[in-house]
Amino acid sequence: MKKNGTSVLINLLAIAKYEHAPDFPIQFMTRGTLSMGEHGNAVLKYHETQQDEETGETMTALITLAMEKNQVTMTREGDYSNTMVFIPERRFEGIYQTPFGNMDMAVFARGVQCEIGEDKGSVHLKYQLDLQGAYTSTNELHLEYTANREDKIQ
């Protein structure tokens, strides 16, 4: 990976689809950093801020997306932490860490598309999420980034 990252503008849309509840979309724009690898891979980092619907508390997480042509690894660091690996038609099992305790978590990737470039790129994921061994939701993540050449990162 390159030592210094490129500043990027990120547009993200995430949609959680539940069986007996309305879809839950989240959309935001933010800034991040992109580090390109030598073999067409890249690492994208950004901060995600959300407000807890019950408490009103603001929660921030550092999101790291390690991207390859047919694989994305997403790591979330914060009060709610986890790692998810997305490979088409494969299941990944892990732990979802919360302030209230850990939960078993699994994702089954139904679609993984990455377009990785230094100036722009995108990630599109479709996956099923299971918590504690039970189906929770079907999710989509649509992320696009563009280089922000006016912002210099040291």
N, C-alpha and C positions, 0 to 999 in steps of 0.2 A: 504494500500500500504506500501511496505517497505520504510523506510526513505531514505536509500541510493540506488541509481540505479546501475545497472550493465552496464558497457561500452559495446556497441555493434557496429559492423560494419554493415552498411546498404547498400544494393544494390537495387536500385529503377529504374523501367521502367514505365513511364507514357505515354500513347498514346491517343491523341485527334483525333477523326475522324470527319471530317466535310463533309457536303453534296457536296459542290462545290469547294473543295480545297484539296490539298494533306494531308495525315495523318501527324500529328505533334508529333513525339516521343521526349521524354526527358529521358535521362538515365544518372544516376550518382551514385557514391559511396560516402558515408560520414560516420561519426561517430555519435553516439547518445547514449542515456541512456534508459534503460529498467527498469521499476519498476513493480514487480509482485504483484498481489493482492492475497487475501486469497481464492478467489472463482474461480480461473482459468482465471481471467481477468488480464489485464496488461495495462500500459501506456508507450508508446514509444515517445521520444522527440528527434528532430534533427533540425538542421538549413539547410534551402534550399537557395541556392544562384543562381540567374539567371540574365542574362544580358538582358535589355530591347532592343528589336530588332530595335526600332525606334530611341531611344536616346543614346543607348550604355551604359546607366547607370546601375550599378550593384545594384540589389535589394536583400535583405536578409529577410527571414521570419523564425520565429520559428514555426515548425509544431509539433502538439501534436496529437497522435493517441491513443484514449482510445478504447481498443479492448476487446470484449467479443466474445463468440462462434458465434453468429449470428448477431452481431451489431458492427459497427465501427463508432466512432465519431471523425471527423478530424477538428481540429481548427488551423487556420493559423493566426499568429500575425505578423504584419508588415505594410508596405505601402498599401498592398492589403490584407485585412483581411476578414475572414468569418468562419463560422462553418457549417459543413455538417454532417448529420447523415445518415448512410447507414444501412438499414434493408431490407432484401430481399423483393422485390415486393411492397415496400412502397415508398411514395413520401414525401420529406422533403422540406419545404419552409423556406427561410431565406433571409438575406441581405448580399450582396457583397460590402464591403466598399473599395473605391478607393480614391486616392488623388483628383480625378475629380468629386466625388460625389458617392452616394450610388445607387445600382441597386438591384431590386428584383431578387432573385435567387431561383431555385428549382432543386433538384436532385431526380431522380427515380432510385433506385437500382435494377438492373437486376440480379446481382450476388454478394454475399458477402461470402468470405471464409477466415477463420482465423485459423492458427495453432499456438498456443501460448505455448512457452516453455522458460525456463530460459536460455538454451544454444543456442537455435535457434528457428526460427519461420518464419511465412509468413503471408501476407495479400494480397488477390486478390479481387479487386473490378471491377465491370462493371456497368456503370451507364449512364443515359442520363442527360445532363445539359441544363437547360433553363435559359436564362437571359431576364429580362423585359417581361416575359410571352411568349417568343418565343424560339423554339428549337435552340440550339447553337451547340451542339456536342454530340457524344457518346464517352465515355471515358473508359479507362482501367488503372488500377494501379496495378502493380505487385511489391511487396516489400518483400525482404527477409533479415533477420538479423541473425547474429551469435555473440555469446559472444566473447568479446575481453578481455580475462583474463589477458593479459599483461598490460592493462591499468587500473589503480586503480582510482576510483572516491571517493572523500571525501564528 
